[in-house]
Amino acid sequence: MDKSKKAKRKPKAPDTTIVVNKKARHDYFLEEKFEAGISLMGWEVKSIRNGNVQIGESYVVLHKGEAFLEGANISPLLSASTHVITEPQRRRKLLLHSRELSQIFSATQQKGFTCVPTNMYWKNNRVKLEIALAKGKQAQ
C-alpha cells in the first residue's frame, strides 16, 4: 500500500458513549428521540467519567413544566470530599427546550406512552442524555 494513502486516512473518532439502556430497547417500542442536558454536581461528573453510572431502572418524570430523571444511580467515588453530601439516586433536572417539553408532555398523556432514557454520552465535554418516547410492548 502506498504511504500517501495511509496518511490520508481520518483518525477514528473516540467513543463518546458512557452507558446504554439496553433494557429500554427490549421492553419498549421507541418512537421519537430527544437530546437533553443534565444538571449535575461536580462529584457526579467525576463519577460518570469513571464509569460509575447506571440508567437501566431510570425513567423521566414531568413535574410543573420541567423534566426530571428519576432512578438513575451515580455511585460516588471513594475519594469524594468529606464536606459534600452524596445522594446517588437524587432527582436530576433535564435541560430541554420548551417546545420539546410540551411535545413530550402531550405524548405521555396518551395511553401507553412513557419517556425513558436510552443513552448517556459526552458531547463537547458535557454529559447528554438521549431520551425517547416509548410505547410498552404487550406481554404475551
C-alpha positions, 0 to 999 in steps of 0.5 A: 500500500502506498504511504500517501494513502495511509496518511490520508486516512481520518483518525477514528473518532473516540467513543463518546458513549458512557452507558446504554439502556439496553433494557429500554430497547427490549421492553419498549417500542421507541418512537421519537428521540430527544437530546437533553442536558443534565444538571449535575454536581461536580462529584457526579461528573467525576463519577460518570467519567469513571464509569460509575453510572447506571440508567437501566431502572431510570425513567423521566418524570414531568413535574410543573413544566420541567423534566426530571430523571428519576432512578438513575444511580451515580455511585460516588467515588471513594475519594469524594470530599468529606464536606459534600453530601452524596445522594446517588439516586437524587432527582436530576433536572433535564435541560430541554427546550420548551417546545420539546417539553410540551411535545413530550408532555402531550405524548405521555398523556396518551395511553401507553406512552412513557419517556425513558432514557436510552443513552448517556454520552459526552458531547463537547465535554458535557454529559447528554442524555438521549431520551425517547418516547416509548410505547410498552410492548404487550406481554404475551 
